[in-house]
């Protein structure tokens, strides 16, 4: 199964574009920071992840202000250029702006 759930902040958003099939598409960047337990040791995790929203979920991401925290769900896929991965967001729930 390829399913990712991530609490993160929207830190960058590019211009709205359209796929050849006419779907709205929005490329953006997410920043995640947390403390997790790994083998009974606390580990600080910080990462920035490229993401894309396609179709119906696009307006929800477009409406978020930069710095807004949210819960994002979707799947990972190879980037179009073959370098790294992209988080394809299929669900989003905004939590509030950074203070």
Secondary structure, 3 states (H helix, E strand, C coil): CCCEEEEEEEEEECCCEECCCCCEEEEEEEEEEEEEEECCEEEEEEEEEEEEEEHHHHHHHHHCCCCCEEEEEEEEEECCCCCCEEEEEEEEEEEECCC
